[in-house]
């Protein structure tokens, strides 16, 4: 093609480009106008009802009740709510009946009249945008539209069927309150407030999940919880960009410090008294709507071995039981590995009589000790998982009967030795004694690693594995707090509530690595010291215990 035509074609193209850009700009402006108009409601009631039907897909549970009220039915109003999410009594008596009985409503400024004169509900607020109205509708609120009004009302009518407050099933205690969290975030927050009746208990709510819009509540005590910790958790929560939050486990996995670890760095509970106690120590709680499990952080390693009745019982009893729990955890962690290492590499460490008995039992077993241990551990894990998934009535029975039958059959078949069955059974029972399920399941996973290390290098491999685990634990953090504190770094004040629990009158301060500026939680001289000079109660009574006066 000659250059003349090329230049001409280029010139025409240059002239067309501004026109094309102008057209695209106008199209974008028109789309933006339509988008802005779609964000706000219309003044025509029919158009608003049509938009509601379109945006909800004509769902059958979206109830649209149109009313003609006022003098001679001159005012046209629509009440919209979702069946099952509202309190029917509030909707019928405090809303619909109040609207029908008010004959003084007029067409002019109907919404303002309804807001100030008619609706007998605790919370009623106006809203103009569809986003706010639809979000409120999905939360169980009722919407009130009026003909000729460019805004609507949101009436608080949340309700519906909810589970009543019951005793928690995962954290049963022999002493303490018999109440646990439910799936309602409002109920859970109020249960904690009943324990701490203080205005410094602050609750900050937000919604997470682009599809589910799940309500999250961050709860802490202002002045006791560290300010930088609250700032950090807020930043982590705001960074979450996910379509759904169905349980607090979603939040836990998205805000924890270390993801590649089997040890839990955030504590979860369904007891309000545990949450209250941790808030008073300087921690914060995250409550998720729709789940009874509340997250608590910062968490430390020793916290997962503490039970709620430790603080309700005498300190000497609580200390002995806590030491027993730690011993049980160590048994559940290394018992099969010790048996494998001793029978495979270090037979000289076993007493002679016991060694003869074990050797006689293993004479008919065709597998090495490590295969025995792994086989029995996997079999018990299968039985335990099956017992959890089965109905409660038959779950425990299947677990017990299955363990007895399989263990006895395996011994009679010569596949495993009776000593190995005893070791694995003790290990399985010990894993149930750990108060926190998240820590118990971590031990179940690490146990297999220790068995393999003991089968490869004996006690040297087992000790090396323990050292690596301790180094890993010391490297963990929970919102900046060292996971192994107060042991690493060492804090004498923190030791008063770790392996031992000192009496309440001796535990004056809060944990130093967790709490904020307010470290003191009790006054001086709280130890009970009755008058030592007093004598017998009946020292003034004479004549056989009768008071002559």
C-alpha positions as CSV (number, residue, x, y, z in Angstrom):
1,X,0.0,0.0,0.0
2,X,1.4,3.5,-0.9
3,X,2.5,5.8,1.9
4,X,-0.2,8.3,0.9
5,X,-3.0,5.9,1.7
6,X,-1.3,4.8,4.9
7,X,-1.0,8.4,6.1
8,X,-4.7,9.1,5.1
9,X,-5.8,6.0,7.0
10,X,-3.9,7.0,10.0
11,X,-5.4,10.4,10.0
12,X,-8.9,9.1,9.8
13,X,-8.1,6.7,12.7
14,X,-6.8,9.7,14.7
15,X,-10.0,11.5,14.1
16,X,-12.2,8.5,15.1
17,X,-10.3,7.8,18.4
18,X,-11.5,10.9,20.3
19,X,-15.1,10.2,19.2
20,X,-14.7,6.6,20.4
21,X,-13.3,7.6,23.7
22,X,-16.1,10.2,24.2
23,X,-18.7,7.5,23.5
24,X,-17.1,5.1,25.9
25,X,-17.0,7.8,28.6
26,X,-20.7,8.5,28.1
27,X,-21.5,4.8,28.3
28,X,-19.5,4.5,31.6
29,X,-21.2,7.6,33.0
30,X,-24.6,6.1,32.1
31,X,-23.7,2.8,33.7
32,X,-22.5,4.6,36.8
33,X,-25.7,6.6,37.0
34,X,-27.7,3.4,36.7
35,X,-25.5,1.8,39.3
36,X,-25.9,4.7,41.7
37,X,-29.7,4.7,41.2
38,X,-29.8,1.0,41.9
39,X,-28.1,1.5,45.3
40,X,-30.9,3.7,46.6
41,X,-34.5,2.8,46.9
42,X,-37.3,4.4,44.8
43,X,-40.1,6.7,46.0
44,X,-42.6,4.4,44.2
45,X,-43.6,1.5,46.5
46,X,-44.3,-0.9,43.5
47,X,-40.8,-0.4,42.2
48,X,-39.3,-1.1,45.6
49,X,-41.3,-4.3,46.0
50,X,-40.3,-5.4,42.5
51,X,-36.7,-4.8,43.3
52,X,-37.0,-6.8,46.6
53,X,-38.6,-9.7,44.7
54,X,-35.8,-9.6,42.0
55,X,-32.9,-9.3,44.5
56,X,-34.2,-12.2,46.6
57,X,-35.1,-14.4,43.6
58,X,-38.8,-14.5,44.7
59,X,-37.9,-16.7,47.6
60,X,-40.9,-18.2,49.3
61,X,-39.7,-17.4,52.8
62,X,-39.5,-13.7,52.1
63,X,-42.9,-12.4,53.3
64,X,-44.3,-9.2,51.8
65,X,-47.3,-7.8,53.7
66,X,-49.0,-4.8,52.0
67,X,-51.2,-2.6,54.2
68,X,-53.6,0.2,53.5
69,X,-53.8,2.2,56.7
70,X,-54.5,5.7,57.9
71,X,-57.8,7.6,57.2
72,X,-59.8,5.6,54.7
73,X,-56.7,3.6,53.7
74,X,-55.0,6.5,52.2
75,X,-51.5,5.4,53.2
76,X,-50.0,2.4,51.4
77,X,-47.3,0.6,53.4
78,X,-45.4,-2.7,52.9
79,X,-43.9,-4.8,55.7
80,X,-41.2,-7.2,54.6
81,X,-39.5,-9.9,56.7
82,X,-38.1,-13.5,56.4
83,X,-40.1,-16.2,58.0
84,X,-38.1,-18.1,60.6
85,X,-35.6,-15.3,61.3
86,X,-38.0,-12.9,63.1
87,X,-39.9,-12.9,66.4
88,X,-43.5,-13.4,65.2
89,X,-45.0,-11.8,68.3
90,X,-43.0,-8.6,67.8
91,X,-43.9,-8.4,64.1
92,X,-47.6,-9.0,64.7
93,X,-48.3,-7.1,67.9
94,X,-45.6,-4.4,68.0
95,X,-45.5,-3.7,64.3
96,X,-48.4,-4.7,62.1
97,X,-51.1,-4.2,64.8
98,X,-49.6,-0.8,65.7
99,X,-49.6,0.3,62.1
100,X,-53.2,-0.8,61.5
101,X,-54.5,0.8,64.7
102,X,-52.9,4.2,64.0
103,X,-55.6,6.1,62.0
104,X,-53.7,9.5,62.1
105,X,-51.0,8.5,59.5
106,X,-50.9,10.8,56.5
107,X,-49.3,10.5,53.1
108,X,-46.9,13.3,53.7
109,X,-43.7,12.1,55.5
110,X,-45.2,8.8,56.4
111,X,-41.9,7.2,57.4
112,X,-41.1,9.9,59.9
113,X,-44.6,9.5,61.5
114,X,-44.1,5.7,61.7
115,X,-40.7,6.2,63.2
116,X,-41.7,8.6,66.0
117,X,-45.3,7.7,66.7
118,X,-46.3,4.2,65.7
119,X,-43.7,1.3,66.0
120,X,-43.3,0.1,69.6
121,X,-40.0,-1.6,69.2
122,X,-36.6,-1.0,70.8
123,X,-34.6,-0.2,67.7
124,X,-36.0,1.4,64.6
125,X,-33.8,3.3,62.2
126,X,-34.1,4.8,58.7
127,X,-32.1,3.5,55.7
128,X,-31.8,4.6,52.0
129,X,-29.5,2.1,50.4
130,X,-30.3,-1.4,49.3
131,X,-27.1,-2.8,50.7
132,X,-28.1,-1.8,54.2
133,X,-31.7,-2.8,53.8
134,X,-30.9,-6.3,52.4
135,X,-28.2,-6.9,55.1
136,X,-30.7,-6.0,57.8
137,X,-33.4,-8.2,56.2
138,X,-31.1,-11.3,56.2
139,X,-30.2,-10.7,59.9
140,X,-33.9,-11.1,60.9
141,X,-35.0,-7.4,60.9
142,X,-38.2,-6.2,59.4
143,X,-38.3,-3.6,56.6
144,X,-41.1,-0.9,56.3
145,X,-41.6,0.8,53.0
146,X,-44.1,3.6,52.3
147,X,-45.6,5.0,49.1
148,X,-43.8,8.2,48.1
149,X,-40.9,7.8,50.6
150,X,-37.3,7.6,49.3
151,X,-36.2,5.8,52.5
152,X,-37.3,2.8,54.5
153,X,-37.3,1.7,58.2
154,X,-35.4,-1.1,59.7
155,X,-37.2,-2.5,62.8
156,X,-35.3,-4.8,65.1
157,X,-37.3,-8.1,65.2
158,X,-34.6,-10.7,65.4
159,X,-35.9,-14.0,66.8
160,X,-36.9,-17.4,65.5
161,X,-36.1,-20.8,66.9
162,X,-32.8,-21.0,68.8
163,X,-31.1,-23.6,71.0
164,X,-31.6,-23.0,74.7
165,X,-28.7,-22.6,77.1
166,X,-27.4,-26.0,78.1
167,X,-24.4,-27.6,79.8
168,X,-21.4,-27.7,77.5
169,X,-20.7,-31.2,76.1
170,X,-17.0,-30.9,75.5
171,X,-15.8,-29.2,78.7
172,X,-17.6,-30.9,81.6
173,X,-16.6,-30.0,85.1
174,X,-17.6,-31.4,88.5
175,X,-17.7,-27.9,90.0
176,X,-18.7,-24.7,88.4
177,X,-21.6,-23.2,86.3
178,X,-23.7,-25.6,84.2
179,X,-24.1,-23.3,81.2
180,X,-22.5,-23.1,77.8
181,X,-22.5,-20.9,74.8
182,X,-25.2,-21.2,72.1
183,X,-25.2,-20.3,68.4
184,X,-26.5,-16.8,69.0
185,X,-23.9,-14.1,69.2
186,X,-26.2,-11.8,71.2
187,X,-26.8,-14.5,73.8
188,X,-23.1,-15.3,74.1
189,X,-22.1,-11.7,74.6
190,X,-24.7,-11.3,77.3
191,X,-23.6,-14.4,79.1
192,X,-20.1,-13.0,79.4
193,X,-21.4,-9.7,80.6
194,X,-23.3,-11.4,83.4
195,X,-19.9,-12.4,84.8
196,X,-18.1,-9.1,84.3
197,X,-20.5,-6.3,85.1
198,X,-18.2,-3.5,84.1
199,X,-18.5,-0.8,81.4
200,X,-14.8,-1.3,80.5
201,X,-15.8,-4.6,78.8
202,X,-15.8,-3.4,75.2
203,X,-17.4,-5.2,72.3
204,X,-16.6,-4.3,68.7
205,X,-18.6,-6.0,66.0
206,X,-17.9,-6.4,62.3
207,X,-19.1,-8.6,59.4
208,X,-16.8,-10.9,57.6
209,X,-17.6,-13.0,54.5
210,X,-18.6,-11.4,51.1
211,X,-21.5,-14.0,50.8
212,X,-22.4,-15.0,54.3
213,X,-21.9,-11.6,56.0
214,X,-21.2,-13.4,59.3
215,X,-21.2,-11.2,62.4
216,X,-18.0,-11.2,64.5
217,X,-17.6,-9.7,67.9
218,X,-14.3,-8.8,69.4
219,X,-14.5,-8.6,73.2
220,X,-11.9,-7.3,75.6
221,X,-11.5,-5.3,78.8
222,X,-10.2,-1.9,78.2
223,X,-7.2,-1.1,80.4
224,X,-6.4,-4.8,81.2
225,X,-5.8,-6.1,77.6
226,X,-2.7,-4.8,75.9
227,X,-3.5,-2.0,73.4
228,X,-1.0,-3.2,70.8
229,X,-2.6,-6.7,70.9
230,X,-6.0,-5.3,70.2
231,X,-4.6,-3.2,67.3
232,X,-3.0,-6.3,65.9
233,X,-6.1,-8.5,66.0
234,X,-8.1,-5.8,64.4
235,X,-5.7,-5.6,61.5
236,X,-5.7,-9.3,61.0
237,X,-9.5,-9.4,61.1
238,X,-9.8,-6.6,58.6
239,X,-7.4,-8.3,56.2
240,X,-9.7,-11.4,55.9
241,X,-11.3,-11.5,52.5
242,X,-13.3,-14.7,52.1
243,X,-16.7,-15.5,50.8
244,X,-18.0,-17.4,53.9
245,X,-17.4,-17.8,57.7
246,X,-19.4,-20.8,58.9
247,X,-17.6,-21.5,62.2
248,X,-14.9,-19.9,64.4
249,X,-12.4,-22.4,63.0
250,X,-12.3,-20.3,59.8
251,X,-11.2,-17.2,61.8
252,X,-8.7,-19.3,63.8
253,X,-6.9,-20.5,60.7
254,X,-6.9,-17.0,59.1
255,X,-5.4,-15.0,62.0
256,X,-3.0,-17.4,63.8
257,X,0.7,-16.6,63.9
258,X,2.0,-19.9,62.7
259,X,0.2,-22.1,60.2
260,X,2.7,-25.0,59.9
261,X,2.4,-26.5,63.3
262,X,0.2,-29.1,64.9
263,X,0.0,-27.2,68.2
264,X,-2.9,-24.9,68.7
265,X,-1.9,-21.2,69.2
266,X,-5.5,-20.0,69.8
267,X,-7.7,-21.4,72.6
268,X,-11.3,-22.2,72.0
269,X,-14.0,-22.9,74.6
270,X,-17.8,-23.1,74.9
271,X,-17.9,-22.1,78.6
272,X,-18.6,-18.4,79.4
273,X,-16.8,-18.6,82.8
274,X,-13.6,-19.6,81.0
275,X,-13.9,-16.6,78.7
276,X,-14.5,-14.3,81.6
277,X,-11.5,-15.6,83.5
278,X,-9.2,-15.1,80.4
279,X,-10.6,-11.6,79.8
280,X,-9.7,-10.7,83.4
281,X,-6.1,-11.9,82.7
282,X,-5.7,-9.6,79.7
283,X,-6.7,-11.7,76.8
284,X,-9.4,-11.0,74.1
285,X,-12.2,-13.2,72.8
286,X,-13.6,-13.5,69.3
287,X,-17.3,-14.6,69.2
288,X,-18.7,-15.8,65.8
289,X,-22.4,-15.9,65.1
290,X,-23.6,-19.4,64.5
291,X,-21.2,-21.3,66.6
292,X,-20.9,-22.0,70.4
293,X,-17.1,-22.1,70.3
294,X,-15.4,-18.8,71.3
295,X,-11.8,-18.1,70.4
296,X,-9.4,-16.8,73.1
297,X,-5.9,-15.3,72.5
298,X,-3.0,-14.9,73.2
299,X,-2.7,-18.5,74.2
300,X,0.3,-20.3,75.8
301,X,1.2,-23.9,76.0
302,X,0.4,-24.5,79.7
303,X,-3.1,-23.0,79.2
304,X,-4.3,-26.1,77.4
305,X,-3.7,-28.2,80.5
306,X,-5.7,-26.0,82.8
307,X,-9.3,-26.9,83.6
308,X,-12.0,-24.6,84.9
309,X,-12.4,-26.5,88.2
310,X,-8.7,-25.8,89.0
311,X,-9.8,-22.3,90.0
312,X,-12.9,-23.4,91.9
313,X,-11.1,-26.0,94.1
314,X,-8.4,-25.7,96.7
315,X,-4.9,-24.9,95.4
316,X,-3.3,-28.1,96.7
317,X,-5.9,-30.3,94.9
318,X,-5.7,-28.3,91.8
319,X,-1.9,-28.5,91.7
320,X,-1.8,-32.3,92.1
321,X,-4.4,-32.8,89.4
322,X,-2.6,-30.4,87.0
323,X,0.7,-32.2,87.5
324,X,-1.1,-35.5,86.8
325,X,-2.5,-34.1,83.5
326,X,1.0,-33.0,82.4
327,X,2.3,-36.5,83.2
328,X,-0.6,-38.1,81.3
329,X,0.1,-35.9,78.3
330,X,3.7,-37.0,78.3
331,X,2.6,-40.6,78.5
332,X,0.2,-40.2,75.6
333,X,3.1,-38.6,73.6
334,X,6.0,-41.1,74.1
335,X,4.7,-44.3,75.7
336,X,4.6,-46.4,72.5
337,X,7.9,-44.9,71.3
338,X,9.6,-45.9,74.7
339,X,8.3,-49.4,74.3
340,X,9.6,-49.7,70.7
341,X,13.0,-48.2,71.6
342,X,13.4,-50.4,74.7
343,X,12.5,-53.7,73.0
344,X,14.4,-53.0,69.8
345,X,17.7,-51.3,70.9
346,X,17.9,-51.1,74.6
347,X,16.9,-54.5,76.0
348,X,19.5,-54.1,78.8
349,X,17.4,-51.3,80.3
350,X,14.5,-53.7,80.9
351,X,14.5,-55.8,84.1
352,X,15.4,-59.4,83.4
353,X,12.1,-61.0,84.5
354,X,10.1,-58.5,82.5
355,X,12.4,-59.0,79.5
356,X,11.8,-62.8,79.6
357,X,8.0,-62.3,79.7
358,X,8.1,-59.8,76.8
359,X,10.4,-62.1,74.8
360,X,8.1,-65.1,75.4
361,X,5.1,-63.0,74.2
362,X,6.9,-61.8,71.1
363,X,8.2,-65.2,70.1
364,X,5.1,-65.9,68.0
365,X,4.7,-62.4,66.6
366,X,6.1,-62.2,63.0
367,X,6.5,-58.4,62.9
368,X,9.0,-56.1,64.6
369,X,7.9,-53.9,67.4
370,X,7.5,-50.7,65.3
371,X,5.0,-52.5,62.9
372,X,3.1,-53.7,65.9
373,X,2.9,-50.2,67.4
374,X,1.9,-48.5,64.1
375,X,-0.7,-51.2,63.4
376,X,-2.3,-51.0,66.8
377,X,-2.2,-47.2,66.9
378,X,-3.9,-47.0,63.5
379,X,-6.5,-49.6,64.6
380,X,-7.3,-47.6,67.8
381,X,-7.5,-44.3,65.8
382,X,-10.1,-46.0,63.4
383,X,-12.1,-47.2,66.4
384,X,-12.0,-43.7,68.1
385,X,-13.0,-41.9,64.9
386,X,-15.8,-44.4,64.3
387,X,-17.1,-43.9,67.9
388,X,-17.2,-40.1,67.3
389,X,-19.2,-40.4,64.1
390,X,-21.7,-42.9,65.3
391,X,-24.7,-41.8,67.4
392,X,-24.0,-41.3,71.1
393,X,-26.1,-44.2,72.2
394,X,-24.0,-46.8,70.3
395,X,-20.8,-44.8,69.7
396,X,-19.1,-45.5,73.1
397,X,-20.3,-49.1,73.1
398,X,-18.8,-49.8,69.6
399,X,-15.5,-48.2,70.6
400,X,-15.2,-50.3,73.8
401,X,-16.4,-53.5,72.3
402,X,-14.4,-53.0,69.1
403,X,-11.2,-52.4,71.1
404,X,-11.7,-55.4,73.2
405,X,-12.6,-57.7,70.4
406,X,-9.9,-56.6,68.0
407,X,-7.2,-56.5,70.7
408,X,-8.1,-60.0,71.9
409,X,-8.4,-61.4,68.4
410,X,-5.0,-59.8,67.4
411,X,-3.3,-61.4,70.4
412,X,-4.8,-64.8,69.8
413,X,-3.9,-64.6,66.1
414,X,-0.3,-63.8,67.0
415,X,-0.2,-60.6,65.1
416,X,0.6,-58.4,68.2
417,X,1.9,-59.2,71.7
418,X,-0.3,-58.6,74.8
419,X,2.3,-56.1,76.1
420,X,1.8,-53.9,73.0
421,X,-1.9,-54.0,73.4
422,X,-1.5,-52.8,77.0
423,X,0.8,-49.9,76.0
424,X,-1.4,-48.7,73.2
425,X,-4.5,-49.0,75.4
426,X,-2.9,-46.9,78.2
427,X,-1.8,-44.4,75.6
428,X,-5.3,-44.1,74.1
429,X,-6.9,-43.6,77.6
430,X,-4.2,-41.0,78.5
431,X,-5.0,-39.0,75.4
432,X,-8.6,-38.6,76.6
433,X,-7.4,-37.0,79.9
434,X,-6.0,-33.9,78.3
435,X,-8.6,-31.1,78.9
436,X,-8.1,-29.4,75.5
437,X,-9.1,-31.6,72.5
438,X,-6.8,-29.5,70.2
439,X,-3.8,-30.3,72.3
440,X,-4.7,-34.0,72.6
441,X,-5.0,-34.4,68.8
442,X,-1.6,-32.8,68.4
443,X,-0.1,-35.4,70.6
444,X,-1.9,-38.1,68.6
445,X,-0.1,-36.9,65.4
446,X,3.3,-36.4,66.9
447,X,3.2,-39.8,68.5
448,X,3.6,-41.5,65.1
449,X,6.8,-39.4,64.5
450,X,8.2,-40.4,67.8
451,X,7.5,-44.1,67.1
452,X,9.4,-43.9,63.8
453,X,12.3,-42.0,65.4
454,X,12.5,-44.5,68.3
455,X,12.5,-47.4,65.8
456,X,15.3,-45.8,63.8
457,X,17.7,-44.6,66.4
458,X,16.3,-45.9,69.7
459,X,16.3,-43.6,72.7
460,X,18.7,-41.2,70.9
461,X,16.1,-40.7,68.2
462,X,13.4,-40.2,70.8
463,X,15.3,-37.7,72.8
464,X,16.3,-35.8,69.6
465,X,12.7,-35.7,68.6
466,X,11.7,-34.3,72.0
467,X,14.4,-31.6,71.7
468,X,13.2,-30.6,68.3
469,X,9.6,-30.4,69.6
470,X,10.7,-28.2,72.5
471,X,12.7,-25.9,70.1
472,X,9.6,-25.7,67.9
473,X,7.4,-24.8,70.8
474,X,9.8,-22.1,71.9
475,X,9.7,-20.6,68.4
476,X,5.9,-20.2,68.3
477,X,4.1,-17.0,69.1
478,X,0.4,-16.2,69.8
479,X,-0.2,-12.5,68.9
480,X,3.4,-11.7,69.8
481,X,3.3,-13.6,73.1
482,X,5.9,-16.5,73.4
483,X,4.1,-19.8,73.4
484,X,6.2,-21.3,76.2
485,X,6.0,-18.4,78.5
486,X,6.4,-18.1,81.5
487,X,9.0,-20.8,81.1
488,X,10.7,-19.3,78.1
489,X,11.2,-16.4,78.7
490,X,11.3,-17.2,82.4
491,X,8.9,-15.2,84.6
492,X,8.6,-16.0,88.3
493,X,5.2,-14.3,88.6
494,X,3.9,-16.5,85.7
495,X,5.0,-19.7,87.4
496,X,2.3,-19.2,90.0
497,X,-0.3,-20.5,87.6
498,X,1.6,-23.1,85.4
499,X,2.5,-26.5,86.6
500,X,1.3,-25.5,90.1
501,X,-1.5,-23.2,91.2
502,X,-0.8,-21.0,94.2
503,X,-3.7,-19.9,96.4
504,X,-5.7,-16.9,95.3
505,X,-4.4,-14.8,98.1
506,X,-0.8,-15.4,96.9
507,X,-1.5,-14.7,93.2
508,X,-1.6,-10.9,93.3
509,X,-0.7,-9.9,89.8
510,X,-1.9,-10.9,86.3
511,X,0.4,-12.8,83.9
512,X,3.2,-10.3,83.0
513,X,3.5,-11.3,79.3
514,X,-0.2,-11.0,78.6
515,X,-1.9,-8.2,80.5
516,X,-1.7,-4.5,79.8
517,X,-0.8,-1.7,82.2
518,X,-3.2,-2.8,84.9
519,X,-1.2,-5.7,86.4
520,X,-2.7,-5.9,89.9
521,X,-5.9,-7.8,90.5
522,X,-6.1,-8.0,94.3
523,X,-5.0,-5.9,97.3
524,X,-2.3,-6.7,99.8
525,X,-2.8,-9.0,102.8
526,X,-5.6,-11.2,101.4
527,X,-4.4,-14.3,103.2
528,X,-7.0,-15.3,105.9
529,X,-5.5,-14.8,109.3
530,X,-8.0,-15.3,112.1
531,X,-7.1,-14.3,115.6
532,X,-4.7,-16.9,117.0
533,X,-5.3,-16.0,120.6
534,X,-9.0,-17.0,120.6
535,X,-9.8,-20.0,122.7
536,X,-12.5,-22.6,122.4
537,X,-15.9,-21.3,121.3
538,X,-17.5,-22.6,124.4
539,X,-14.8,-21.4,126.9
540,X,-17.3,-19.2,128.7
541,X,-19.9,-21.9,129.0
542,X,-20.0,-23.7,132.3
543,X,-21.8,-26.5,134.0
544,X,-21.8,-29.0,131.2
545,X,-22.2,-26.6,128.4
546,X,-25.2,-24.7,129.8
547,X,-25.1,-20.9,129.9
548,X,-26.2,-19.9,133.4
549,X,-26.7,-16.3,132.4
